[in-house]
Amino acid sequence: MPTPPDPALCRALADDLRAAGFSADGLRDAWGEAADGAIARGLRLPAERALTGRSDPLAVLARLLVLGLPESVAVVDAALPQTRAAGLVALELAAASGDTLVPRAVIRPQEFSDDAGDLQWWVASDLDEAALGGPLPEDHVLGVGGASLTLAGLQLPGRVGRVLDIGTGCGIQALRARRDADRVVATDVSQRALHFTRLNALLNGVDGIEVRQGSLFEPVAGELFERVVSNPPFVITPRAAGVPAYEYRDGGLVGDALVAEVIAGVGAHLAPGGVAQLLGNWEYREGEDGLDRVRQWVAASDIPMDAWVVEREFLDPLAYAELWIRDGGTPPGAPQSQRLLAAWLDDFAERGVTGVGFGYVLLHRARGSAPTLARYERVTQSVGGALGPHLAASLAVHERLAGMSDAALASSVLEVAPDVTEARHHMPGAEDPSVIELRQGGGFARTLEVDPALAGLVGACDGELPVGVLIDAIAQLLEVDAGELRADLLPRVRELLFTQFLRFA
């Protein structure tokens, strides 16, 4: 079991890193933009070459703590005057071998932005594939990757009391949640992951994060939270001999059963009005749509829950297997690659899996007796950045619309969101457009094809006249029945409000 990190040593290390300019910008300046991009692809040689011959503290720490290269104890002592090499050893971030210090972990600066402003964390995790020079060990604790940043950006803004982070890993979701929460409980089956979570909280001066060991909801039996976040070990892995079961991504169950278990069970740990957000995979099987499977999991909960599920990506079985075999550090063409690929494809064939979806799941414990939101959609694009504020705004609009009659909506004054544009496509020589599109510049960057009546209504929503008055005017212009046009347009206006093409003035 790892030794609990010493708070004083963590403070000393933070001071040393700060003094050395150990930041994302500092490292980019030190090795250049091209090398920075190469590191993101798992290539460290360009950065290593750029730092050759330099002995300043930033270069020493970049080689040791980012690239995972050994350094002499004397050089590290000079680069970390408060912590020194002995402090890194005590924090289990390195090991001494004679006069050489060998890294046991990496520390990388991680930039993040939300409504409260821009910040940067130092995040420690296990040595990556590039530093190890081969496949990862099964108890590997992953650093901050694309999925981690996605979920951090999805977290809803707004002050809450208690948040549960299931499968915390290096603790990045706990750090993000603590920005808005009074207290965070971070759980994981891995003691090593919990060690990194403690270390990263101390290194960044963040209190209020409690760690507990255990699987899924076991460590919090009977407890309720206002928010639950989870990047669970959702990767679908064959239960076959010789296939590595990485703790950070493999929950030990068959197929997508772990995600099903989280979705069906999380409602019992949400306070009334509480929200759970997680990432997940779901299988498409012969004759069975993946999003329909997720719908069944939500229905299996004993607690009524609103659900908004967004599928962002779909992979066929071969592409999915190749992705995760490579993720574990086995490149295409390696001797074990074909054996692993066969195990994955056999596993999928056994259940009739035709593809795998990946996406976001947002669940809300309904305050009433029945849910009012059941939205399962495929959205493959977004503008990037944090989507949490966009999700929160849509949920607020949904809550407002759920109690609003069509008559009340017709009496409302609306305006077009500032990021919305319109595109009209004409056939050569044609007076009228053949296609009218509304395009969203923020959020999910949706593009909607609309008819002339809806396009006219959206164009007229300038915060002056009620929707009903505008529809009546459009009906007169198009020479159609006003009542029938209202029945057609008002449900679509609700959708445009939820997706934030329109907003209440």
WONORZI-V836572 format. One line per field, one symbol per residue. phi: phi as a letter, one per 30 degrees, with the letter a starting at -180 (. if undefined). psi: psi as a letter, one per 40 degrees, with the letter a starting at -180 (. if undefined). burial: 1 if it has 24 or more other ideal C-beta (glycine too) atoms within 12 Angstrom, else 0. A space follows every 10 residues. Layout:
phi->???
psi->???
burial->???
This chain:
phi->.ddeddeddd dddddddddd idbddddddd cjdddddddd cicceedddd ceicbdeddd ddddccdicd bdedddeddb dddieddddd dicabdbicc ccdcacbbdb dabbddkcab ccbcadeddd ddiaedddce cdddcdddde deddeddjdb dcbcccidid jdddddddec cdbbcccadc dddddddeed dddciccicc cbclchcedb eiccbdbbba cddcddbddb dicecdddbc dicdicddde ddddcdedcc deidbcbbca cbdcceibdd ddddeddddd ddcdbdbbcc dcabbdeddd ddedddedjc dejdeddddd dddddddddd cidclbcbac bbbbdddcdb dcbbcbbcbc badiidcedd dddddddedd deccdddddd ddcbbdddcc bbbcccdeid dcddbbbcbc dbhdhdbcdb dedddddddd dciccdeddd ddddddddhb dddddddddd dddedddddi dcbdd
psi->hihhihdddd ddddddddde fgiddddddd eidddddddd eehedddddd eheheidddd ddddedefii iidddddddg dddidddddd efeiihgbei hhieiihhhh iiiadeaiih ihhiiihadd ddfaiiideh hiahaddddd ddddhiihhi chhhhhfdbe eddddddede idihhhiieh dddddddddd dddefhaehh ihhihbedef heiiidihih gigehhhhgi hehhghdeeh eeihbfdddd ddddeddeeh iheihhhiii iiihihehid ddddddddde iehhhihhhh hdihiidddd dddddddeeh iheidedddd dddddddddd efheihiiai hhhhhhdaei iehghhihhe iieiaheddd dddddddddd ddehiddddd eihiihieeh ihhhhiihei diidhhihhh eabefihhhi idddddddde geediidddd dddddddefi hddddddddd ddddddddef diih.
burial->0100100011 0111011101 1111011101 1000110011 0101011101 1000001111 1111111111 1010111111 0111101111 1111010000 1111111111 1101000001 1111111111 1000110011 1111101111 1111111101 0111111111 1111111111 1011111111 1111111111 1111010011 1110111011 0011111111 1111111100 0011111111 1110111111 1111111111 1011111111 1111100001 1011101100 1011111111 1111101001 1011111111 0000000001 1011101100 1010111111 1111110000 1111111110 0100111111 1111101100 1100000011 0101111001 0100000000 0000010111 1111110101 1011111111 1000011101 1101100000 0100110011 0111111111 11110
